[in-house]
Amino acid sequence: MATAFADLQPDETTPQVTATVPTGAAPVPETAATPAKGKASPVAARIAGMAKALVAPLIGIAAFLALWAVLAPQVDTSLGALPGPVEVAEQGSALYDEWSAAREAKAEFYAQQDASNAAAIAAGNPAGVRDFEYAGPPTFLDQIFTSLKTVALGFVLATLVAVPIGLVCGLSPLVNAAINPLVQIMKPVSPLAWLPIVTMVISAMITSADPLLPKAFVISALVVMLCSLWPTLINTAVGASSIDKDLLNVGRVLRLGWFAKLTRLILPSSLPYIFTGMRLSLGVGWMVLIAAEMLAQNPGLGKFVWDEFQNGSSQSLARIMFAVVVIGFIGFALDRLMMFLQALASKNHTV
């Protein structure tokens, strides 16, 4: 919130004091760069505003961590006491060390393979050249990137399906009346119900031994698409139906074609609604993905959580809790990313 600072004016009822300057005294030079007393600079005011806005969140986070640290040792589980913030952070550092060690092992494997191939070629034995892929287990960071790629594919597919259908529903009451019952029926279906259907369909369609995309990757992405497209579809339909009818009449008067009408009138007016739906869809898709990976044992963060739960070691609970924190931070970052893209797309796109 911007704060306006008004120049203080002397009150008419306040007696004015007049200072007498001695004769021959040099007048004090006035400098325009000297700020008036009691008036803060804009930079200082902005810094003070940012600091004030950060105080409450920092206090809330500190209180949560303190409460967590106090109450966690009092909760006993089958794997021991509930880990506190320090134990969870230590396991996060351990997971990073495992990723670094795996990178070194992978680099060493390929270096040895390249040296072996070079020796085989030098000995005149081209049949001895090998091109094996490193088959080490995926690390925690590898699982993060796998989940991000999966949710990205599912989100893109959901957007490509939902936006055109939503635009048609918003512009045509007849189509909206025909599709609305299907949307209301399909929207509350759980991803756990979609998963076996999608698994059987994809397994029947992808029969190649070396498909372009891994079967588990496609299954998870399609489950994300089926569960996350509804917010985008509904919000797009609402945005398209909310366009000013006078604006559409102007388009008819100007004899704009359907593509010009779509790009110059409909989409700019519907853009805030579309991005709101996309933000909701991305959040839903991220939640759905973790559940789908956990149930179907597809690679990703969900599988990591389930594997640690099945492992049952003394460190598993702390690792699961660290994964939960990472999942939350990634969801928050994805939402901020969508807000940035919305601001970028809405800039200079007025009707």
KEZA-497399 format. One line per field, with one value per residue (C-alpha): residue number from 1; x, y, z. Coordinates in steps of 0.05 Angstrom, whole numbers. Example, Ala and Ser with C-alpha at 12.3 -4.5 7.8 and 13.67 -1.06 7.14 Angstrom:
% KEZA-497399
seq	[1 / 2] $
xx	[246 / 273] $
yy	[-90 / -21] $
zz	[156 / 143] $
% end
This chain:
% KEZA-497399
seq	[1 / 2 / 3 / 4 / 5 / 6 / 7 / 8 / 9 / 10 / 11 / 12 / 13 / 14 / 15 / 16 / 17 / 18 / 19 / 20 / 21 / 22 / 23 / 24 / 25 / 26 / 27 / 28 / 29 / 30 / 31 / 32 / 33 / 34 / 35 / 36 / 37 / 38 / 39 / 40 / 41 / 42 / 43 / 44 / 45 / 46 / 47 / 48 / 49 / 50 / 51 / 52 / 53 / 54 / 55 / 56 / 57 / 58 / 59 / 60 / 61 / 62 / 63 / 64 / 65 / 66 / 67 / 68 / 69 / 70 / 71 / 72 / 73 / 74 / 75 / 76 / 77 / 78 / 79 / 80 / 81 / 82 / 83 / 84 / 85 / 86 / 87 / 88 / 89 / 90 / 91 / 92 / 93 / 94 / 95 / 96 / 97 / 98 / 99 / 100 / 101 / 102 / 103 / 104 / 105 / 106 / 107 / 108 / 109 / 110 / 111 / 112 / 113 / 114 / 115 / 116 / 117 / 118 / 119 / 120 / 121 / 122 / 123 / 124 / 125 / 126 / 127 / 128 / 129 / 130 / 131 / 132 / 133 / 134 / 135 / 136 / 137 / 138 / 139 / 140 / 141 / 142 / 143 / 144 / 145 / 146 / 147 / 148 / 149 / 150 / 151 / 152 / 153 / 154 / 155 / 156 / 157 / 158 / 159 / 160 / 161 / 162 / 163 / 164 / 165 / 166 / 167 / 168 / 169 / 170 / 171 / 172 / 173 / 174 / 175 / 176 / 177 / 178 / 179 / 180 / 181 / 182 / 183 / 184 / 185 / 186 / 187 / 188 / 189 / 190 / 191 / 192 / 193 / 194 / 195 / 196 / 197 / 198 / 199 / 200 / 201 / 202 / 203 / 204 / 205 / 206 / 207 / 208 / 209 / 210 / 211 / 212 / 213 / 214 / 215 / 216 / 217 / 218 / 219 / 220 / 221 / 222 / 223 / 224 / 225 / 226 / 227 / 228 / 229 / 230 / 231 / 232 / 233 / 234 / 235 / 236 / 237 / 238 / 239 / 240 / 241 / 242 / 243 / 244 / 245 / 246 / 247 / 248 / 249 / 250 / 251 / 252 / 253 / 254 / 255 / 256 / 257 / 258 / 259 / 260 / 261 / 262 / 263 / 264 / 265 / 266 / 267 / 268 / 269 / 270 / 271 / 272 / 273 / 274 / 275 / 276 / 277 / 278 / 279 / 280 / 281 / 282 / 283 / 284 / 285 / 286 / 287 / 288 / 289 / 290 / 291 / 292 / 293 / 294 / 295 / 296 / 297 / 298 / 299 / 300 / 301 / 302 / 303 / 304 / 305 / 306 / 307 / 308 / 309 / 310 / 311 / 312 / 313 / 314 / 315 / 316 / 317 / 318 / 319 / 320 / 321 / 322 / 323 / 324 / 325 / 326 / 327 / 328 / 329 / 330 / 331 / 332 / 333 / 334 / 335 / 336 / 337 / 338 / 339 / 340 / 341 / 342 / 343 / 344 / 345 / 346 / 347 / 348 / 349 / 350 / 351] $
xx	[0 / 30 / 34 / 29 / 69 / 39 / 83 / 70 / 40 / 44 / -21 / -50 / -64 / 8 / 50 / 108 / 177 / 219 / 294 / 334 / 396 / 454 / 476 / 533 / 522 / 526 / 460 / 456 / 454 / 393 / 405 / 350 / 380 / 371 / 308 / 258 / 258 / 208 / 201 / 228 / 260 / 219 / 273 / 273 / 197 / 196 / 248 / 208 / 145 / 180 / 209 / 140 / 110 / 163 / 158 / 92 / 110 / 178 / 145 / 95 / 149 / 192 / 133 / 115 / 187 / 192 / 125 / 148 / 214 / 179 / 123 / 159 / 199 / 135 / 104 / 127 / 117 / 136 / 200 / 217 / 203 / 176 / 236 / 243 / 266 / 340 / 335 / 294 / 346 / 402 / 367 / 359 / 434 / 445 / 401 / 442 / 506 / 477 / 461 / 533 / 561 / 516 / 539 / 612 / 597 / 561 / 619 / 669 / 628 / 627 / 701 / 719 / 674 / 706 / 776 / 756 / 728 / 790 / 834 / 791 / 796 / 871 / 879 / 840 / 780 / 719 / 672 / 695 / 666 / 609 / 555 / 519 / 474 / 488 / 438 / 446 / 384 / 351 / 368 / 321 / 338 / 327 / 258 / 243 / 261 / 220 / 158 / 167 / 172 / 110 / 67 / 91 / 67 / 1 / -11 / 4 / -43 / -97 / -90 / -92 / -156 / -191 / -180 / -212 / -270 / -280 / -280 / -333 / -375 / -371 / -391 / -445 / -501 / -523 / -454 / -448 / -514 / -492 / -424 / -439 / -469 / -408 / -362 / -400 / -397 / -324 / -296 / -301 / -273 / -212 / -145 / -143 / -204 / -174 / -107 / -127 / -167 / -110 / -60 / -99 / -112 / -40 / -14 / -57 / -36 / 39 / 65 / 134 / 194 / 227 / 173 / 186 / 163 / 165 / 98 / 97 / 112 / 54 / 6 / 23 / 18 / -51 / -77 / -54 / -88 / -155 / -157 / -131 / -165 / -232 / -213 / -183 / -244 / -294 / -257 / -246 / -320 / -338 / -288 / -313 / -386 / -370 / -346 / -384 / -436 / -424 / -352 / -375 / -423 / -365 / -328 / -388 / -392 / -318 / -329 / -273 / -259 / -264 / -189 / -184 / -244 / -213 / -144 / -165 / -229 / -244 / -176 / -153 / -219 / -216 / -143 / -150 / -201 / -159 / -97 / -137 / -161 / -90 / -63 / -117 / -104 / -29 / -40 / -89 / -43 / 16 / -25 / -54 / 15 / 44 / -16 / -12 / 63 / 54 / -1 / 25 / 98 / 117 / 183 / 178 / 170 / 109 / 149 / 205 / 157 / 127 / 195 / 219 / 154 / 166 / 239 / 222 / 292 / 305 / 318 / 256 / 208 / 255 / 265 / 190 / 180 / 235 / 201 / 135 / 170 / 201 / 134 / 102 / 158 / 153 / 78 / 88 / 141 / 96 / 40 / 87 / 110 / 39 / 27 / 89 / 67 / -3 / 26 / 72 / 16 / -33 / 17 / -3 / -59 / -118 / -179] $
yy	[0 / 66 / 119 / 192 / 242 / 312 / 373 / 404 / 474 / 524 / 535 / 604 / 608 / 592 / 655 / 660 / 674 / 719 / 713 / 776 / 767 / 812 / 863 / 839 / 765 / 719 / 686 / 611 / 578 / 536 / 468 / 432 / 364 / 374 / 335 / 370 / 351 / 296 / 272 / 202 / 184 / 138 / 84 / 83 / 81 / 22 / -15 / -3 / -28 / -92 / -104 / -96 / -144 / -197 / -192 / -229 / -288 / -296 / -295 / -347 / -393 / -386 / -401 / -463 / -489 / -477 / -513 / -570 / -577 / -578 / -626 / -675 / -713 / -726 / -766 / -838 / -878 / -948 / -918 / -879 / -808 / -759 / -722 / -648 / -593 / -607 / -681 / -668 / -617 / -667 / -718 / -666 / -655 / -731 / -737 / -683 / -721 / -784 / -746 / -720 / -789 / -818 / -764 / -783 / -857 / -842 / -800 / -854 / -908 / -870 / -852 / -926 / -945 / -893 / -917 / -989 / -971 / -931 / -990 / -1038 / -992 / -985 / -1060 / -1068 / -1099 / -1056 / -1112 / -1098 / -1028 / -1022 / -968 / -984 / -936 / -923 / -964 / -935 / -924 / -855 / -805 / -757 / -701 / -747 / -763 / -688 / -676 / -736 / -710 / -641 / -668 / -711 / -655 / -609 / -657 / -670 / -596 / -579 / -633 / -609 / -537 / -557 / -595 / -549 / -480 / -494 / -531 / -476 / -422 / -459 / -471 / -398 / -373 / -424 / -434 / -497 / -530 / -508 / -540 / -604 / -609 / -582 / -647 / -686 / -636 / -639 / -715 / -722 / -666 / -701 / -768 / -786 / -799 / -867 / -886 / -861 / -895 / -968 / -948 / -907 / -961 / -1014 / -970 / -946 / -1017 / -1040 / -983 / -982 / -1052 / -1033 / -1057 / -989 / -936 / -862 / -846 / -894 / -926 / -905 / -833 / -831 / -862 / -812 / -753 / -775 / -783 / -713 / -687 / -721 / -694 / -624 / -599 / -582 / -517 / -489 / -511 / -481 / -415 / -408 / -418 / -366 / -317 / -327 / -319 / -255 / -216 / -152 / -164 / -94 / -115 / -174 / -129 / -83 / -143 / -159 / -87 / -89 / -156 / -190 / -262 / -316 / -317 / -242 / -241 / -296 / -265 / -192 / -195 / -261 / -284 / -216 / -210 / -282 / -283 / -269 / -324 / -373 / -361 / -368 / -436 / -455 / -438 / -481 / -537 / -537 / -542 / -599 / -634 / -631 / -662 / -715 / -733 / -751 / -796 / -830 / -842 / -871 / -918 / -941 / -942 / -898 / -860 / -794 / -763 / -805 / -869 / -841 / -829 / -898 / -932 / -897 / -917 / -990 / -985 / -973 / -951 / -901 / -847 / -861 / -817 / -757 / -768 / -772 / -707 / -674 / -697 / -668 / -601 / -603 / -621 / -560 / -513 / -538 / -528 / -457 / -443 / -469 / -423 / -363 / -382 / -382 / -314 / -287 / -315 / -285 / -216 / -224 / -246 / -193 / -137 / -95 / -143 / -99 / -100] $
zz	[0 / -21 / 32 / 14 / 54 / 55 / 66 / 133 / 128 / 184 / 223 / 215 / 290 / 308 / 320 / 272 / 299 / 256 / 261 / 251 / 209 / 230 / 179 / 137 / 152 / 93 / 76 / 85 / 16 / 1 / -30 / -67 / -51 / 24 / 45 / 89 / 162 / 180 / 108 / 94 / 28 / -19 / -16 / 60 / 60 / 12 / 53 / 117 / 83 / 59 / 127 / 159 / 109 / 125 / 201 / 209 / 163 / 197 / 266 / 243 / 215 / 277 / 322 / 280 / 283 / 358 / 370 / 325 / 362 / 430 / 413 / 365 / 419 / 457 / 399 / 396 / 332 / 310 / 282 / 344 / 366 / 314 / 284 / 298 / 250 / 263 / 248 / 185 / 161 / 174 / 131 / 76 / 78 / 76 / 15 / -20 / -2 / -32 / -96 / -100 / -89 / -143 / -192 / -178 / -186 / -252 / -278 / -258 / -293 / -359 / -352 / -344 / -402 / -447 / -427 / -440 / -508 / -526 / -507 / -549 / -609 / -601 / -597 / -662 / -629 / -647 / -624 / -553 / -553 / -503 / -495 / -430 / -392 / -319 / -280 / -210 / -167 / -174 / -119 / -84 / -132 / -192 / -165 / -159 / -232 / -253 / -217 / -246 / -316 / -305 / -277 / -333 / -387 / -352 / -341 / -414 / -439 / -391 / -415 / -488 / -476 / -426 / -457 / -526 / -495 / -444 / -497 / -537 / -475 / -456 / -525 / -538 / -486 / -524 / -519 / -447 / -430 / -464 / -431 / -362 / -335 / -357 / -324 / -258 / -259 / -278 / -235 / -166 / -190 / -148 / -182 / -148 / -189 / -254 / -243 / -257 / -318 / -347 / -331 / -368 / -428 / -435 / -424 / -481 / -527 / -512 / -528 / -555 / -517 / -525 / -528 / -540 / -469 / -411 / -397 / -323 / -343 / -391 / -341 / -287 / -336 / -361 / -291 / -275 / -338 / -324 / -253 / -265 / -328 / -296 / -260 / -325 / -365 / -317 / -308 / -383 / -396 / -343 / -373 / -444 / -423 / -385 / -446 / -458 / -512 / -540 / -553 / -594 / -632 / -649 / -677 / -721 / -745 / -762 / -796 / -758 / -776 / -723 / -712 / -705 / -658 / -617 / -610 / -605 / -565 / -531 / -506 / -478 / -440 / -415 / -397 / -322 / -315 / -356 / -314 / -250 / -274 / -295 / -226 / -193 / -243 / -231 / -156 / -164 / -213 / -165 / -109 / -155 / -181 / -113 / -98 / -166 / -161 / -91 / -111 / -178 / -156 / -215 / -209 / -172 / -104 / -88 / -98 / -56 / 2 / -5 / -9 / 54 / 89 / 69 / 89 / 161 / 184 / 239 / 186 / 143 / 181 / 178 / 104 / 92 / 130 / 90 / 26 / 51 / 62 / -7 / -39 / -5 / -27 / -99 / -99 / -73 / -126 / -182 / -159 / -158 / -227 / -253 / -221 / -256 / -323 / -313 / -300 / -360 / -406 / -381 / -391 / -452 / -470 / -458 / -504] $
% end
